[in-house]
Amino acid sequence: MQAPLYFNLMKPKTIETDKKYPAIFLLHGMGSNELDLPPLVQAFNEKMFIFSLRGPIVQPPGYAFFTMEDLGQPNENSFKQTIKMVDDFILFATKTYPIDEYNLFLMGFSQGAILSMTYAIIHLGKIKGVLALSGYIPAFIKAEYKNTELAHLNLFISHGEDDPVLPFSWGVASKEFLQERGANVTFKSYQAGHWVTQENFEDIQVWLKDRLQ
């Protein structure tokens, strides 16, 4: 089975026979690549498989996962095609590597955060936890899943209060949408723009470590 997306992989140096491992799938932001996010979770590479995916669309100086109609408005067809590609990749990973399909995580920044939250809503029950950094849930997804119960969905959402790319209020609105439908949300804000601070990095470590125990 061929991987539907190019990826970078970190994994435990010694793979125990007959053991299945947790896995996390990393989705970068627009114009970035698969080498961007692994440093945020590399401390866990002896405990889990870390797949960092490259977006399928060339977006100098890197890549993107979907195209945009306007600020805050992903092209719906492009967006849903990529959701399908991410789903196909997760199937590829669980069939190819010794991965526990009940212990899967998603983490994304910006475009990757948008995808991560949406994927977990659409494929409810497939993902144990989501880390969404500086993203939002698109309006067409909110409309389509406005009556969906999300009680078993666990998320860490973070956003810079001075984000000039994706407004802080969008992160708050996503948190509220998810909480109103019963999701378990940890929301963190930082005095920052569109990037990951040291405090954000430390909070990611704590949240993920708690859920891997």
N, C-alpha and C positions, 0 to 999 in steps of 0.2 A: 504493500500500500504506500503510495507516494504522498508526501506532505503537501497539502494544498497551499501552504505559505512558507516562504523562506524563514528560517528561525535559527537562533543561537540557543544552545543548551548547556546548562550547568546541572550536575548531578553528583550524588555521593561517590567518592572514589571507590568504595567497596560496596557492591550490590549484594545484599544477602539473598541467598536462594530461598524461593517460596515466600518472600516478603514483598508486599506492595506498599508503595510510598505515596505520600501526598504530592500534589503538583500545583504549581502556580503558573499562570499564563500572563505574560506581560505585554501590554499594548501601548506603544509610544504615541507621542503627539505629532501633529502635522509638521512636516519638514524634518523630522528626526529619523531615528532608525533603531534597529534591534539591540544596539549597544548602549542605549541611553539609560534604561531603567534597571538592568541587573545589579548595579552597585547598591541599589536601595534594599535588596533582599539577599545579597550574596552571603551574608552571615548564616543563611539557612540552607546552604547548598549541600551540607552533609545530612540534612534531614528530609529533603524533598527534591523533586525534579523541578527545575526552573526553566521554562520555555519562554524565550523572548521573541515575539513574532515581528516580522517586517511587513509594513503596509504594502499592498499590491500596486499602489499608484505612485509614480515618480512625482515628487514634490520637492524641488531643490530648496535647501541643500541635501535633502533626504527623501523621505517617503511619506505617504498619507494612507489612511485606511478607507476614506470615502471623500467624495466631492461635496462642495457646499453650494447652495443656492444663494445664501446671504449669511451675514453674521447670525449665528444661533439657529440656522436653518439648513441642516444637512439635506442633500439630495436624497429623497426617500428610497429610490430604486438602488442607488449606489450604496446607501447605508445598509439596506436589508440584504443586499448581495454579500456584503462583507460580514454581516452577522452570520449568514449561512457558511461563509468560508471559515469563520472562527469555530463554528459548530463542527464543521468537517475536520478542522485541525484537532479539536479536542478528541473526536472519535479516532482519528489517526494516532494520537498520542496514547490513548488508553489501549489501543489494539497493539501498539508497537513496543511499548515500554511497560515495566512492572509498576503500574500506577493504580492507586486505589480510586476508583471512579466515584466513590462517596466522600472523597476528601480532596476536592478540587477548589482552587481559588483563582480569581481574576484580579489583576491590578493594572490600572491604566492612568495615564496622565493626559489631560486635555481631550483630544479625539479618543484616545484610549480609554479615558474615564467614561466618556459618553457611551462608547461601545460596551464597556464592562457592566455598567448599570443596566443598560438596555438588554444585554444578553441574559443577565440574571432574572430580569422580569419576564422575558419571553420564554426562557427555558427554566422556569421555576422548578427547583428541586435538584437541578444538575450541579449547582454551584454552592459550596459550603459557605464561602465568604467573598466579599468584593471590597477592594481598596480603590476608591475613586478619587483621584487627585485633580482638583481644578477642572471639573467638568459639569455637565448638566444632563437632564433627560429631555430629549426633543419633544416638541409640542405634539407631533403626530403619534408618538409613543404614549404620551400621557392620555391622549384622547382614546386611543385604541385599548388601553389597559386600565382605564379609570375605575373599573369595577372589580379589578383583580385583587384577591386577598394575598398579601405578601408576608404573612405571619412568620414564616420559617426562613426568611431572607435576612442575612447578617451583613451589614455594610460598615465600612469606615470611609467617611467622606471628609475631605479637607479642602480648604479654599483660602486663597490669600485675600485679605480684606481690601487691598489696593490693586487687585488684578485688573490691568488695562485691556486684556484680551477677552476674557470671559468674566463678566461682572460677578462680584461676590454674591449679589442677590440671586443669581441663578443657582448657585450652590445651595443657598438657603431654601429656595423653592423646591429643589430636588429632594432635600432632606424632608421637607414638609409633605411632599407628595408621597414619599415612601412611608413615613411615619403614620400618615392618615390611613394607610392600607395595612398597617400592622407590622411593618418591617422593624427589625432591631437595628437602629442606626446610631453609630458613634460619630458625632460631628465635631470637627476641630477647625478653628479659624486662626489665622496667623497674620501678623503685620508684615505682609509681603505682597509681591506682585504675582506674575504667572510663572512661579517656580517653586521648588521644594526647599524649604528651610531646614536647618539642622534640627530644630524642634519637631518639625513635621517628620523628618527621617526617624527620629527617636520614637515618636508616637506610632509610626508604622511598625517598628520592631516590636513594641509592646503588644500591639493589637494582634499581630500575626503570631507571635510567640504564644499568647494566651489561647489561641484557637488551634494550635498544633499540639497542645498537650493532651 
